[in-house]
């Protein structure tokens, strides 16, 4: 392990450029540790975003050596290339400054995909009992752990080609709600994700599945939505 | 900002590239295929002369490439259909390996039979 890590960090907005820093190499150092060292010890004007530091909040995702990653749980030893690391903001999102992107459109698309639970129960009602062993609940379990980090959205080629495309995270959210037996908004949800910018636009490159730090497979959810829409259309429900 | 090649360098993306490229090349080959069939319209002598030309080694090598592309496009298409219509999740990379293996095997069988 070399003593010094050479780090290229994106500075400015879309039309910015990389700035070089030298950071002392440490045992078990994460990419977020590196960025934090630069901000605290070398250049306090560096902007970046993080919160929990333990892979729960989804706020520290950046592009590391060309691939979108959660930086708090990415060890430098895993990604350093000959003692060098390149750190840039997430792609496919507008850059606000340095490593910070504007994630508004990413979350707006969750709303467009009807990513909000719509039930009929009130607090006066008893709990709905959903068996953990039921097929639908198992489908939910496989997709529910999304932390909204934006890594899949940033990695998706279809988002690059069609800025209106809802993206893997929003469609994955729609898929989990589609499998929620308590939800009563299914027709509107399937209609919302069936358009040109919905699940049928997916080219199955599987960049999202490849990069998801939680090892989820939005591709599987998107394929599930395609099947659900086909079934609904054949029944004349859509 | 946009992604570069580093973000795309993984097996499923390569499968997409192979599927797209083979599809385009096969589309370009189709007119040549119809032209070759059309040689039969010019009579037996002309068609036999054309068929003799197809026995040349370099034509056979090109044909092997064609078989490889056809096999890759078909296996890739089957993989996509299975991925989209069957409830499989974690088999996706294995499916990809099977599709690639089957395509190479088809190309090899053709090559070994003809050379």
Contacts between the chains, C-beta under 8 A, distances in Angstrom:
chain1	res1	chain2	res2	distance
A	14	B	1	6.8
A	63	B	1	7.5
A	63	B	7	7.8
A	65	B	6	6.6
A	66	B	3	7.5
A	66	B	4	5.8
A	66	B	5	7.7
A	66	B	6	2.7
A	66	B	7	5.6
A	67	B	6	6.0
A	67	B	7	5.4
A	68	B	7	7.0
A	88	B	1	6.5
A	89	B	1	6.5
A	90	B	1	7.9
A	91	B	1	4.6
A	91	B	2	5.6
A	91	B	3	4.9
A	91	B	7	7.4
A	92	B	1	7.7
A	92	B	2	7.5
A	92	B	3	7.6
A	95	B	1	6.5
A	142	B	89	6.8
A	154	B	3	7.6
A	155	B	3	6.8
A	155	B	7	5.7
A	157	B	3	7.3
A	157	B	8	7.3
A	160	B	2	5.8
A	160	B	3	6.6
A	203	B	16	6.6
A	204	B	12	7.4
A	204	B	16	7.1
A	204	B	80	6.0
A	204	B	83	6.6
A	204	B	84	7.5
A	205	B	8	7.4
A	205	B	12	6.1
A	205	B	13	5.2
A	205	B	16	5.1
A	206	B	10	7.6
A	206	B	12	3.7
A	206	B	13	7.4
A	206	B	92	6.8
A	207	B	7	6.7
A	207	B	8	6.7
A	207	B	10	7.5
A	207	B	12	7.8
A	207	B	13	6.6
A	209	B	12	7.4
A	209	B	92	7.2
A	210	B	10	4.7
A	210	B	12	6.5
A	210	B	13	7.8
A	211	B	7	7.8
A	217	B	89	5.7
A	217	B	90	7.9
A	217	B	92	7.6
A	219	B	83	7.5
A	219	B	92	7.3
A	220	B	88	8.0
A	220	B	89	4.7
A	223	B	83	6.0
A	223	B	84	4.7
A	223	B	85	7.9
A	224	B	87	7.6
A	226	B	84	5.9
A	227	B	84	7.2
A	227	B	85	6.6
